[in-house]
Amino acid sequence: MREEIIVVTWGGIGDLMLCTPALKALKEENPRSRIIVYYQHFHPGHKQVLLNNPHIDSLRELHVTSMWRYPRHLFVYLFKKKKWIKDRKYYHMYLNHVPATWIYEKNYKEVAADVFDVKLNGDRKIQLFFTATEEQQARERIRLFKNVVFIHTYSKCSVNHLWDIKKWNRLVKELPELTFIQIGMPNEPTVEGAIDWRDKLSLRETLCQLKYATSFVGVESSFAHATNAFNLPGVVLFGDTSPLHWGHENNINIYKGVACSPCFHYLWGRSCPLGNDCMKLIEVEEVKEALIRQVSASSAGFPQEAPAGELIGKLIS
């Protein structure tokens, strides 16, 4: 019987994405083993992130009924008695059991590798995989627009991630040459001048759509992490979290590093008692300039009728 490696997901969608490079390394280091991943039934987004991942042999829902459908695996999960179960290893995809910002000076992708006891070699990008049909549909949706920048302004995990909606509105207004498409949930603040795709697509459709964008701008969130899978040049705003732990090299990460930040693991989503200066100090002009650089660098390029140099000149002026 082949060795089985049992992995149980937990936490937010962004946390799961940060674990995918380690999941790839786990398969590479154990090519003969069957990797079985369970996602919690109350986290359907986890399934959308992991579908079609070639490093997973079996993706299953973890529910009460799993006690009868997969009793040996659930026993391992509940009681952690690895030594009682032969030919099985167990990993729990949860990175916040010990706040990493307190003890680590490295990215969460590296922290995940420590949890999985693997080494990240070569490609360290977030791992997202789509079918040919999904990619074709994404291309068809986006080809109607030019210079598409996806914009995401909200994070469920912390109110201290948020940037003033008036600044978002001004950013869009001052860059009319770009097509801003807002993604997220319908209860998030509306950005004036942006095309509204909030809740119009599934999570998986939105993630695939990012692959064909020109750029991205938003707060540190699951969509900001997803840009790393496609090496999409983006701009990410950091407040109570830091680029060291949650940032990616494909993005320009704007972080003020005020004396009290990063405070995410101290406040755990509660409102900042000191006025949220880490986000207030970020100005529209610096986000605008960073986005101009990223649009210029994007592999999506510019339409032939607007050469890159000419368009960038217009944007800067």
C-alpha positions in Angstrom: 0.0 0.0 0.0 1.3 3.5 -0.9 2.1 5.8 1.9 -0.7 8.3 2.5 0.0 11.9 3.5 -3.1 13.5 5.0 -3.4 17.3 4.8 -6.3 19.3 6.4 -6.9 22.9 5.4 -7.8 25.7 7.8 -7.8 29.5 8.0 -8.4 32.1 5.4 -8.2 31.7 1.6 -5.0 33.7 1.5 -3.4 31.5 4.2 -4.3 28.5 2.0 -2.7 30.1 -1.0 0.5 30.7 0.9 0.6 27.0 1.7 0.5 25.8 -1.9 4.2 26.1 -2.7 4.9 23.9 0.3 2.2 21.5 -0.9 4.1 21.3 -4.2 7.4 20.7 -2.4 5.7 18.0 -0.3 4.7 16.1 -3.4 8.1 16.5 -5.0 9.8 15.1 -1.9 7.3 12.2 -1.7 6.6 11.3 -5.3 5.4 7.8 -4.5 3.0 8.9 -1.7 -0.7 9.7 -2.1 -1.4 13.2 -0.9 -5.0 13.5 0.3 -6.3 17.0 1.2 -9.4 17.6 3.2 -11.1 21.0 3.1 -13.5 22.0 5.8 -17.1 21.9 4.6 -17.6 25.5 5.9 -14.7 26.7 3.7 -16.0 26.0 0.2 -13.5 28.6 -1.1 -10.7 26.2 -0.2 -12.0 23.7 -2.8 -12.0 26.4 -5.5 -8.4 27.3 -4.7 -7.2 23.6 -4.8 -9.2 22.2 -7.8 -7.0 20.8 -10.5 -3.9 21.0 -8.4 -1.6 18.3 -9.9 0.2 17.9 -6.6 -2.9 16.5 -4.9 -4.0 12.9 -5.5 -7.4 13.3 -3.8 -9.4 16.4 -2.7 -12.1 15.6 -0.2 -14.6 17.4 1.9 -14.2 17.1 5.7 -17.6 16.8 7.2 -19.3 14.9 10.0 -20.1 12.2 7.5 -16.4 11.7 7.0 -16.3 9.7 10.3 -18.1 6.9 8.4 -16.7 7.5 4.9 -13.0 7.8 5.9 -12.9 6.7 9.5 -9.1 6.1 9.6 -8.3 9.5 8.3 -10.7 11.3 10.6 -9.2 9.4 13.6 -5.8 10.7 12.6 -7.2 14.2 12.3 -9.0 14.2 15.6 -6.5 12.5 17.8 -3.2 13.2 16.0 -2.0 9.6 16.9 0.3 9.3 13.9 2.3 6.5 15.5 -0.9 4.4 15.8 -1.6 4.5 12.0 1.0 2.9 9.8 1.9 4.3 6.4 0.2 7.7 7.1 1.5 11.2 7.8 -0.7 14.1 9.0 -0.3 17.8 8.3 -2.5 20.7 9.4 -2.5 23.7 7.1 -2.8 26.3 9.8 -0.2 29.0 10.0 -1.5 31.2 12.9 -1.3 28.7 15.7 1.8 30.6 16.7 1.7 34.3 15.4 4.5 34.2 12.8 5.2 37.9 13.1 6.3 37.3 16.7 8.9 34.7 15.9 9.7 34.7 12.2 11.6 37.1 10.0 10.6 35.5 6.8 7.7 35.1 4.4 4.7 33.0 5.3 5.4 30.7 2.3 8.6 29.8 4.2 6.7 29.3 7.4 4.4 26.9 5.6 7.4 25.0 4.4 8.5 24.6 8.1 5.0 23.3 9.0 5.3 20.7 6.2 8.9 20.0 7.0 10.0 20.6 3.4 12.4 22.9 1.5 11.2 25.4 -1.1 13.4 25.0 -4.1 13.1 26.6 -7.5 9.6 27.9 -8.2 8.1 29.4 -5.0 5.0 31.0 -6.6 1.5 30.5 -5.4 0.0 27.4 -7.1 -3.3 27.9 -8.9 -4.5 25.7 -11.8 -7.4 26.1 -14.2 -8.9 24.1 -17.1 -8.6 25.1 -20.7 -12.3 26.0 -20.7 -11.9 28.2 -17.6 -9.0 30.0 -19.2 -10.9 30.5 -22.5 -13.9 32.0 -20.7 -11.6 34.4 -18.8 -9.9 35.5 -22.0 -13.3 36.1 -23.6 -14.5 38.2 -20.7 -11.5 40.5 -20.6 -10.9 41.0 -24.3 -13.7 43.6 -24.3 -11.5 45.9 -22.3 -8.1 47.6 -22.6 -5.4 48.0 -19.9 -7.4 46.2 -17.2 -6.5 46.8 -13.6 -8.4 44.7 -11.1 -9.0 46.7 -7.9 -9.8 45.1 -4.5 -10.3 47.5 -1.5 -11.4 45.2 1.3 -10.2 42.5 3.7 -12.5 40.5 5.9 -9.7 39.6 8.3 -9.0 43.1 9.6 -10.5 46.6 9.4 -7.0 47.9 9.8 -6.2 46.9 6.2 -8.6 49.4 4.7 -7.7 52.6 2.8 -10.1 55.6 2.6 -12.7 55.1 -0.2 -12.2 58.7 -1.2 -8.6 57.9 -2.1 -9.6 54.9 -4.1 -12.1 57.1 -6.0 -9.4 59.7 -6.7 -7.0 57.0 -7.9 -9.4 55.8 -10.5 -10.4 59.3 -11.6 -6.8 60.3 -12.2 -6.0 57.3 -14.4 -8.7 57.4 -17.1 -6.5 55.5 -19.6 -6.8 52.4 -17.4 -9.9 50.2 -17.1 -10.5 49.5 -13.4 -12.6 46.5 -12.6 -13.6 46.2 -8.9 -13.7 42.6 -7.5 -14.9 41.5 -4.1 -18.2 41.1 -2.3 -21.3 43.3 -2.9 -21.3 44.7 0.6 -17.8 46.3 0.1 -17.6 50.0 -0.6 -18.2 50.9 -4.3 -15.3 52.6 -6.1 -16.5 55.4 -8.3 -15.5 55.0 -12.0 -14.7 51.3 -11.7 -16.6 48.6 -13.5 -18.4 46.6 -10.9 -17.7 42.9 -11.0 -18.2 42.3 -7.3 -20.0 39.0 -6.7 -20.6 38.7 -10.5 -18.1 35.8 -10.8 -17.3 32.9 -8.5 -14.1 33.0 -6.5 -12.5 30.6 -9.0 -13.6 32.6 -12.0 -12.2 35.8 -10.5 -8.8 34.1 -9.7 -8.6 32.9 -13.3 -9.5 36.3 -14.6 -6.5 37.8 -12.8 -4.2 35.8 -15.0 -5.2 37.9 -18.0 -5.2 41.4 -16.4 -2.7 44.1 -17.1 -2.2 44.8 -13.4 -3.8 44.8 -9.9 -4.1 47.3 -7.1 -5.5 46.5 -3.7 -5.0 45.9 0.0 -3.2 42.8 1.3 -5.8 40.0 0.7 -6.4 36.7 -1.0 -6.5 38.4 -4.4 -3.2 40.2 -3.8 -1.7 36.8 -3.0 -3.2 35.3 -6.2 -1.3 37.8 -8.3 1.9 35.9 -7.4 0.6 32.7 -9.2 0.7 34.6 -12.5 3.6 36.9 -11.8 1.2 39.7 -12.4 2.7 43.1 -11.6 0.6 44.7 -9.0 0.5 47.3 -6.2 -0.4 46.1 -2.7 -1.1 48.4 0.3 0.0 47.1 3.7 -1.1 48.4 7.1 -1.2 46.1 10.1 0.6 43.3 8.2 4.1 43.5 6.6 5.4 42.7 3.2 8.2 40.7 4.8 5.6 38.1 6.0 2.8 38.5 3.5 4.3 40.2 0.5 5.3 38.9 -3.0 8.2 40.0 -5.2 5.9 40.5 -8.3 4.2 43.4 -6.5 5.2 46.9 -5.4 4.4 46.6 -1.7 3.6 49.9 -0.1 4.2 49.8 3.7 4.9 52.7 6.0 6.4 50.7 8.8 5.1 52.9 11.6 6.4 52.1 15.1 3.4 50.1 16.1 3.2 47.9 13.0 2.8 45.1 12.1 0.1 44.7 14.8 -2.2 42.1 13.2 -1.3 39.4 15.6 -1.8 41.8 18.6 -5.2 43.2 17.6 -6.6 40.2 15.7 -8.9 42.3 13.5 -10.0 44.7 16.2 -9.9 48.4 15.3 -6.6 50.3 15.7 -6.7 52.4 18.9 -4.0 54.8 17.6 -5.8 56.1 14.5 -4.7 53.7 11.8 -1.8 55.9 10.7 -0.2 52.9 8.8 -2.9 53.2 6.1 -3.6 57.0 6.4 0.0 57.8 5.6 -0.3 56.1 2.2 -0.9 58.9 -0.4 -2.8 58.6 -3.7 0.2 59.9 -5.6 2.6 57.1 -4.5 0.0 54.5 -5.3 -0.6 56.1 -8.7 3.1 56.2 -9.5 3.6 52.6 -8.4 0.7 51.5 -10.5 2.0 53.3 -13.6 5.3 51.5 -13.3 3.6 48.1 -12.9 1.3 48.7 -15.9 4.3 49.6 -17.9 6.1 46.4 -16.8 3.1 44.1 -17.4 3.4 41.3 -19.9 -0.1 42.2 -21.1 1.4 45.3 -22.7 -0.5 48.1 -24.3 -2.8 48.2 -27.3 -1.0 49.0 -30.6 -2.8 52.3 -31.0 -1.3 53.5 -27.6 2.4 52.6 -27.4 3.7 52.1 -23.9 6.0 55.2 -23.9 3.2 57.5 -25.1 0.6 56.1 -22.7 3.0 56.2 -19.7 3.8 59.8 -20.6 0.1 60.6 -20.5 -0.4 58.9 -17.2 2.5 60.6 -15.5 1.5 64.0 -16.8 
